[in-house]
Amino acid sequence: TMFLSIRRQLSEVVEDGLGREVGRFDGVFGGYQVYNHVICTMFLSIRAAVAVTNVFREQMHDLMGEHPTKVIFAMDQRFQKIFFVDVRDGMVFIWNRGGRATFTAAVPFQGPALPEGAAREGLAVRLGSLKSRPDLNGRAGTLGAYDASRDRWEVKLADGSGTHLLRPANLLQDDGRADALLRWFDEFSRRLRDGVYVRRPILPEMGESSVGLVLFPASGEELSRCVTRGVEVTASCVYMPEHSGMWGYSIAFRLLGTAEERGFETCQLKTRRWEIAEDGEAPSVVNGEGVIGLFPILADGGWICNRESDPQLQYSGHSDSVRLGEFRYQSSSGALRAMSGSFGGALTFIPGTIKKPTGPPFEARLDAFRLYVPDYLY
């Protein structure tokens, strides 16, 4: 009922800002897709932000009663990912509809560390550098009693959501700064300038009809890249606090060089082996045929989409001609208790095709990329 009410009010106040109906991939803050989970985040006008926030306050009065200074300023059309800004200090949060935490900080609080000996009962502080509970970073609280035997301070969160025992290293000065929203925008702008986020299809199988700003990093240190026998494999991930899969990942394949240099004109993916490692633990190994039911045949300039490569008809317009551009697929990694780890592995390709091989199989390496909770969330 709440989301139907929000949808009705949103449709009335957003379209007039664009002069047309809102498109599925119009979100200025970008998005991503993992199976049927599609995100594309819109930046709301002031009118829309007020209307949607008021509906939340009416429909979720207990939650919003604990967070009276938080206002919605961005969201996707399906209300799966909703961004709030706290008007007291500019801190940005993502609301988790089904997560263990109500709000996850989307920007780090950059206050100075507490000087040694400055902690005392009743002192206002901020939380930071929490790796196992990153959702608490940036939250405001008040110090309670000190447990000397455990070297922990009791911290009562200012939003009323609970009390936690934390180490002194996780306590920051609450110095009254209110620049968090500006820093969040500034970091987003930097990623656009540096080509970390680029425009391309959000749903690979929909092609140009789904073009939007994609949040899977396309460059920089978060992009994994490896070339084996002329097969380039690139990969990156995005943390999804609103999704049980936690990290969505995007992996792309393409051919480099010439057929003479590679020793084959085409090659087809047959199997994959993923190695997903939680920090401090042995990796879990996942073996499977193809990727999400696809067995792409890589060729110069793109890949061949036919019944051999796409037996479940996930793509339309099958032919034996080359579909231009890299082959890309997207999925999710699953949850990690430690909230950090790595994802790597290898893919087995057959020169020629599986039905008509022109050489022995070979493995193309997927260099591991990090699974972690970044300081800035979009």
C-alpha positions in Angstrom: 0.0 0.0 0.0 2.8 2.4 0.9 4.7 1.9 -2.3 1.5 2.2 -4.5 0.8 5.5 -2.7 4.4 6.7 -3.3 4.3 5.6 -6.9 1.1 7.6 -7.5 2.5 10.8 -5.9 5.9 10.4 -7.6 4.3 10.1 -11.0 2.5 13.4 -10.4 5.6 15.4 -9.4 8.4 14.0 -11.5 7.1 14.0 -15.0 6.6 17.8 -15.0 10.3 18.3 -14.4 11.2 16.2 -17.4 8.3 17.2 -19.7 7.6 13.6 -20.4 7.1 10.2 -18.7 10.0 9.0 -16.6 12.1 6.4 -18.5 13.2 3.2 -16.9 16.9 4.1 -17.4 16.7 7.9 -16.8 18.4 7.8 -13.4 21.2 10.4 -13.3 22.9 8.5 -10.5 23.2 5.4 -12.6 22.4 1.8 -12.0 23.0 -1.9 -12.5 21.2 -5.2 -13.2 21.6 -8.6 -11.6 19.0 -11.1 -12.8 15.6 -9.4 -12.3 17.0 -6.9 -9.9 17.3 -3.6 -11.8 18.4 -0.4 -10.3 18.5 3.1 -11.9 18.5 5.9 -9.4 16.7 9.2 -10.1 17.7 12.6 -8.5 14.4 14.0 -7.2 13.3 17.6 -7.5 12.6 19.4 -4.3 8.9 19.0 -4.9 9.2 15.3 -5.5 11.5 14.8 -2.5 9.1 16.6 -0.1 6.1 14.6 -1.5 7.8 11.2 -1.2 9.3 11.9 2.2 5.8 13.0 3.5 4.4 9.7 2.3 7.1 7.8 4.1 6.4 9.7 7.3 2.7 8.9 7.0 3.1 5.2 6.1 6.2 4.5 8.3 5.7 6.8 11.2 7.6 4.6 13.7 10.7 4.5 11.5 10.6 8.2 10.5 9.7 9.2 14.0 13.2 8.0 15.0 14.7 9.8 12.0 12.9 13.1 11.8 15.8 14.9 10.1 16.2 12.5 7.2 14.8 13.5 3.8 14.6 11.4 0.6 16.5 12.9 -2.3 17.1 10.0 -4.7 15.5 6.7 -5.5 14.9 4.1 -8.2 11.4 3.7 -9.7 10.8 0.4 -8.0 11.6 1.7 -4.5 14.3 -0.9 -4.0 17.1 1.7 -3.4 16.3 4.9 -1.6 18.8 7.6 -0.6 18.2 9.9 2.4 20.2 13.0 3.4 20.2 14.1 7.1 19.6 17.8 7.0 21.4 18.3 10.3 24.9 17.3 9.0 24.5 16.3 5.3 25.2 12.6 5.9 23.9 10.4 3.1 22.3 7.0 3.8 20.7 4.2 1.9 17.5 2.7 3.4 17.6 -1.1 3.6 14.1 -2.6 3.1 15.2 -6.0 4.3 18.7 -5.7 5.7 19.8 -6.0 9.3 20.4 -2.3 9.5 17.8 0.3 8.8 20.2 2.8 7.2 23.7 2.3 5.6 26.0 5.3 5.4 26.8 6.2 1.7 29.5 8.6 2.5 32.3 8.5 5.2 32.3 10.9 8.1 35.7 12.6 8.0 35.8 14.0 11.5 39.1 13.8 13.5 39.9 11.0 15.8 39.2 11.5 19.5 42.4 12.7 21.3 43.8 10.2 23.8 42.0 10.6 27.1 39.2 12.8 25.7 36.5 10.1 25.8 34.0 10.6 28.7 30.5 9.6 29.5 27.9 11.9 27.7 30.3 13.0 24.9 28.8 13.2 21.4 30.8 11.2 18.9 30.7 9.7 15.4 31.5 6.1 14.5 34.1 5.1 11.9 36.4 2.4 10.6 34.0 -0.4 11.5 34.7 -3.3 9.1 32.3 -5.9 10.3 29.5 -3.4 10.7 30.1 -0.8 8.0 26.4 0.2 8.2 27.3 1.9 11.5 30.0 4.1 10.0 29.2 7.8 10.1 26.4 7.4 12.7 26.1 9.9 15.6 26.0 8.7 19.2 26.6 9.5 22.8 29.2 7.7 25.0 27.9 5.8 28.0 29.9 3.6 30.4 33.4 2.4 29.7 34.2 -1.3 30.1 37.8 -1.3 31.1 38.1 -5.1 31.0 37.2 -5.1 27.3 38.5 -1.7 26.4 35.1 -0.8 25.0 32.8 2.2 25.2 29.1 2.0 25.3 27.6 4.1 22.5 24.0 5.0 22.3 23.1 5.9 18.7 21.4 9.3 18.3 18.7 7.9 16.0 17.5 5.6 18.8 18.3 2.4 16.8 20.4 0.8 19.5 23.4 0.7 21.8 26.8 -0.8 20.9 30.1 -1.6 22.6 33.0 -0.2 20.5 36.7 0.3 20.7 38.2 3.8 21.2 39.7 3.5 17.6 36.1 3.5 16.2 35.2 6.8 17.9 35.5 10.1 16.1 35.0 13.7 17.2 31.6 15.1 16.2 32.9 18.6 15.3 29.7 19.9 13.7 30.9 19.7 10.1 28.1 19.3 7.5 29.8 18.8 4.2 29.0 15.1 3.7 26.4 15.6 0.9 28.8 17.9 -1.0 31.6 15.3 -0.7 29.2 12.6 -1.9 28.5 14.7 -5.1 32.1 15.5 -5.5 33.2 11.9 -5.5 30.5 11.0 -7.9 31.6 13.8 -10.3 35.2 12.6 -10.1 34.2 9.0 -11.1 32.4 10.4 -14.1 35.4 12.5 -15.1 37.8 9.6 -14.7 35.6 7.2 -16.7 35.0 4.9 -13.7 31.2 5.2 -14.5 30.3 5.1 -18.2 27.2 5.0 -20.4 26.4 1.6 -21.8 23.5 -0.9 -21.7 22.4 -1.5 -18.1 20.8 -4.8 -19.3 23.3 -6.3 -21.8 20.6 -8.4 -23.5 18.5 -5.3 -24.2 21.3 -3.5 -25.9 20.9 0.2 -26.9 17.3 0.3 -25.5 18.7 0.1 -22.0 21.6 2.5 -22.2 22.2 4.4 -19.0 24.9 5.3 -16.6 26.4 2.0 -15.3 27.8 1.7 -11.8 30.1 -1.3 -12.4 33.5 0.4 -12.5 34.9 0.5 -16.1 38.4 1.7 -15.2 40.7 2.3 -12.2 41.9 0.0 -9.5 38.5 -1.7 -9.0 38.6 -3.1 -12.5 40.2 -6.6 -12.9 41.8 -7.3 -16.3 43.7 -10.3 -17.7 44.5 -11.5 -21.3 45.1 -15.1 -22.1 45.8 -16.3 -25.7 44.1 -13.2 -27.0 41.0 -13.5 -24.8 40.6 -10.4 -22.6 38.5 -10.9 -19.4 37.6 -7.8 -17.4 35.4 -7.7 -14.3 34.3 -5.4 -11.5 31.6 -5.3 -8.8 29.2 -3.0 -7.0 28.1 -3.4 -3.4 24.3 -3.7 -3.1 23.1 -3.0 0.5 19.5 -3.4 -0.7 20.0 -6.9 -2.1 20.7 -10.3 -0.4 23.4 -11.1 -2.9 25.4 -8.2 -1.5 27.7 -7.7 -4.5 26.7 -7.6 -8.1 29.5 -8.3 -10.6 29.9 -7.7 -14.3 32.3 -9.8 -16.4 33.1 -9.1 -20.0 35.0 -11.1 -22.7 36.4 -10.1 -26.1 39.1 -11.1 -28.5 42.3 -9.0 -29.0 45.0 -9.3 -31.7 44.6 -11.2 -34.9 43.6 -14.8 -35.7 47.2 -15.5 -36.7 48.5 -14.3 -33.3 45.9 -16.2 -31.3 45.9 -19.4 -33.3 42.2 -19.4 -33.9 39.5 -17.2 -35.5 36.8 -17.9 -32.9 36.5 -19.6 -29.6 33.5 -20.6 -27.5 33.1 -20.6 -23.7 32.4 -24.0 -22.3 32.8 -24.0 -18.5 33.7 -21.6 -15.7 35.4 -22.0 -12.3 34.8 -19.3 -9.7 37.0 -19.0 -6.6 35.2 -16.9 -4.0 37.2 -16.3 -0.9 36.1 -14.6 2.4 39.0 -12.8 4.0 40.9 -15.2 6.3 39.1 -18.3 4.9 39.8 -20.9 2.2 38.1 -20.1 -1.1 34.8 -21.7 -2.1 35.0 -23.1 -5.7 32.0 -23.0 -8.0 32.1 -25.0 -11.3 29.5 -24.7 -14.0 28.6 -24.8 -17.6 28.8 -21.5 -19.5 27.5 -18.4 -17.7 23.8 -17.9 -16.8 22.8 -20.3 -19.6 25.0 -18.6 -22.2 28.0 -20.0 -24.2 29.3 -17.0 -26.1 31.3 -17.6 -29.3 33.9 -14.8 -29.4 34.9 -13.4 -32.8 36.9 -10.4 -34.0 34.9 -7.3 -33.1 32.3 -9.0 -31.0 30.5 -12.3 -30.5 28.2 -14.6 -32.4 24.7 -14.9 -31.0 22.9 -18.1 -32.2 21.3 -21.2 -30.8 24.7 -22.6 -29.9 25.7 -19.6 -27.8 22.2 -18.7 -26.5 20.3 -22.0 -26.3 17.6 -20.4 -24.0 16.9 -17.5 -26.4 17.8 -14.8 -23.8 18.8 -12.5 -26.7 16.5 -11.6 -29.6 17.6 -11.4 -33.2 19.7 -14.6 -33.5 21.9 -14.9 -36.6 25.4 -16.2 -37.4 26.6 -12.6 -37.9 28.8 -10.9 -35.2 27.1 -8.9 -32.5 29.4 -6.0 -32.2 31.1 -5.3 -28.9 32.2 -7.3 -25.9 30.1 -10.1 -24.5 29.0 -9.1 -21.0 27.1 -10.8 -18.3 26.1 -9.9 -14.7 25.3 -11.8 -11.6 25.7 -11.7 -7.8 28.3 -13.2 -5.5 26.3 -14.0 -2.4 26.8 -12.8 1.2 30.1 -12.9 3.2 30.0 -12.9 7.0 33.3 -10.9 7.1 31.9 -8.3 4.6 35.0 -8.5 2.6 36.8 -11.0 0.3 37.7 -11.7 -3.3 36.3 -13.2 -6.5 38.5 -14.8 -9.2 38.8 -17.9 -11.2 39.1 -19.2 -14.8 37.0 -19.9 -17.9 37.6 -22.8 -20.3 37.3 -21.8 -24.0 37.3 -24.1 -27.1 39.0 -22.8 -30.2 36.4 -22.8 -33.0 33.2 -23.9 -31.4 32.2 -26.7 -29.0 30.6 -28.6 -31.9 33.4 -27.9 -34.3 36.7 -27.4 -32.3 39.8 -26.3 -34.1 42.2 -26.9 -31.3 42.5 -28.1 -27.6 40.7 -26.3 -24.8 42.5 -23.6 -22.9 41.8 -21.6 -19.7 41.5 -17.8 -19.7 42.2 -16.3 -16.2 39.8 -14.1 -14.3 42.1 -12.0 -12.1 40.5 -11.6 -8.7 38.6 -8.4 -7.8 37.9 -7.3 -4.3 34.5 -7.8 -2.6 34.2 -5.1 0.1 32.0 -2.2 1.4 33.3 1.0 -0.1 33.3 4.3 1.7 31.1 5.9 -1.0 27.9 4.2 -2.2 25.9 5.1 -5.3 
